[in-house]
Amino acid sequence: MISGDFKPDRFIVGGDLLSADQVSSFPNNCHVDLSDEFDQANFYLDQWKPTDFLMGNHEERLSRVGLVKENMLKMLDPVKHLKLKERKVKYLPYDSERPLVIGKLKFVHGFYASEYAAKKHADIYGNVVFGHTHRIQSFQAKTTATNHSTGFNTGCLCKLRLPYITTNGPTGWGLGFGFGYVKKNGNFSMYLARIVNNKVIINDKEYIG
């Protein structure tokens, strides 16, 4: 397993671990009980033991007045149901102004979903890692002659066609994740790993999941 060869100091869940389609404002054919989603998410957290959790727009649904009745907000609180405080996981709300910062690299769930999302995020945040669009891409913005901000879009770890996708056209989604190294001076190297046919190759070694 990758976890046997790569033991990061920080393991970041980038958000949308939950789908929460039960409270979506978009039409969908969700038949999954929310309690089952919480159980599956807790199983994942038990297995991988992340250090950080960035709330995504899907988790944010559970705290949005209008989608959820105000008297039910505490009942559906993802922090409580995912036991993030008990797990001592650092969590950040879905807030565009509060990225996770490690060295010279920022981490957000993501807020823009166009084909050029990596460029948009790099223009706004500088060097940034995000998911959100379920696509794998990177873009280096031309900020100045010596400072090149890069947006890294990590892809997703989910089915490549979900119930809320109502068209039959290609989504451009890709299975993948990101990993990297940040030195004490803040300098970093960031890599995007693409999963194809349940396999990923890192440093010339093939891992089968």
N, C-alpha and C positions, 0 to 999 in steps of 0.2 A: 504493500500500500504506500501511497505517497506520504502519508503521515509517519511512516517508519523511517523515511529518508529525510524528510523536511520537517523540522520542529521549530515553527516560528514563535517568537516572543509574543506576537500579537496575532490573533485569529479574528478577523472581522466578518461578521454577517452583515451583508450590505442592504438588508431590508427585503420586504415582500416574502418573508418566510411563510407568512399567512397569506391567503388570497382574500378571505372575507367577502366573497361575492354575495353572501347572504344579505349584506347591507349596502350593496353597490347601488349607485344611482343609474347605472347602465342596465339595459335589459340583458338578462342572462338566463341560462337554464340550469343553474346550480342546484344540485340535489344533495350536497354534502352538509352534514350537520356541523355547526361551528365547533362544538365540543370535540368532534373527531379531528378537526383541523388543529385545535390546541394540543390534543394528544400526540398527533404526528409531529408537530413542531417541537414538543418537549422531548420526544424520542430522539429527534435530530440533535437537539442541544445536549442531551445526555451523552450522545455518541461523540460529538465533536468538541464540546467544551470551549466555546468561543470566549474571547476576552472582551469583545466589543460588539454592539448591536446597533445598527443604524435603522431607525424606523423608516419603512417605506410608505408609499402612498396607499398601499393596501392595508397595512396596520393602522394608518391614519384614519381610515374609514371608521374604525371602531371608536374614535374619539371625536367624530365630527357631528356636531349638533345639526339636525336636519335629516341625516341618515340614521342616527341613533337618538332615541328619546333621551332627554336630559337626565331623567331619573334612572336610566340604564347604563350611563357612562361608566360608573364604578364597577358595575357587574361585568362589563365587557373589556375592562382595562387589560391590554396585552402585556403590560409590565407585570401585572399580578398573575395572569394566567400562564405566562412563560417563565415565571419565577426568576426574573432577571436580578432582583435585589438579593434573593437567597443564593443565587449562583454567583453573585459578586461580579456580574457582567456590567461593564460600562455601557450605558445606552443613551442615545441622542434622539430627540424628537425629530419628526419630519419637518425640518425648518431650513430653508435655503440660506439663512444667515448664520447657521451654527454647524459648520463642517467639523469633522474629526480631523485634527492636524497632527501629523507625525513627521517631524523634520520639515523638509521643504515640500511635502506632499500632503494634499488634502483628500479626504474621503467623504463622499456624499452618496445618498441613495440615487439621486438624479431627479431632475425636474423638467427636462426637455426630451422629446421623443422623436424628433424628426430624423431623417436620414443623416443629417449633419450634427447630431447631438454631441459628438465628441468635440467638434469645433466650438459649439455654443458653450459647453461647459468649460473648455479651456479658456475661451475669451473672458468668461466671468470669474473663474476661480484660479486660473493659472494651472499649475501642475495638479491634476485631480484624477481620482479613480472613482468610477460610478458604474451602476448597472442599469436598472430602470427600463431601458429599451429592449433588453434581451438580445442585443446584437454585440458582436465582437469587432471592435475597431479602435484605432488610435488616430489622433490628429495633432500635429504640431503647429501651433499658431505662430504667426510672424509678429510677435509683440515688439521686440527691438532687435537690433543687430546681434546682441550678445545674450539675450534672455529669451529662450524659446519655451513657452508654456505648452504642455501636452495634456490632452484629455485621453484617458484610458477607459474604454468601455469593455467590461469584463465578460459580457454574455450572461447566460443564465444556467441554472441547474433545475430545470423544470421541463415539462412536456413542451414540445415546440408548436403545439396548437392547443390552446385552452378554450373552454366553453364560451368565453366572452368574445372570441374572434368570430365575427359573423360573415366574413368574406372568404372565398376560396382561393384568393390570390396568395402569392408567396409572402411570408412575413419577414424574411431576412433574419430570423432569430437563429442564434447559435449557442450550443452548449459549451460552456467554458468557465474559467475563473482566472483570477490574477494572483501573482505572488511577486515578492520583491525583497529588496534589502535597503535599509536606511541606516546610514552611518551616524556617528555621534555629531558630526558637523552638519547634519541635515541632508547631505547629498544622498541620492537614491538611484537604484536601478529597478525598473518595473517591467514585468513580463506578463503576457497574456497567453494562457494555455487553452487550446481548443480541443474539445472532446469529439472524436469521430468514431462511430461504431463502438461506443462504450470504451474507447481507448484514448489515452493521451500520452504524448512523447515529451519528456523533459530531460535535458542533458543527455540525449541519445538513449534514454532508457524508456521502454514502453510499459505503461501501467494499464492494467485491465480492471475496470470497476464492476 
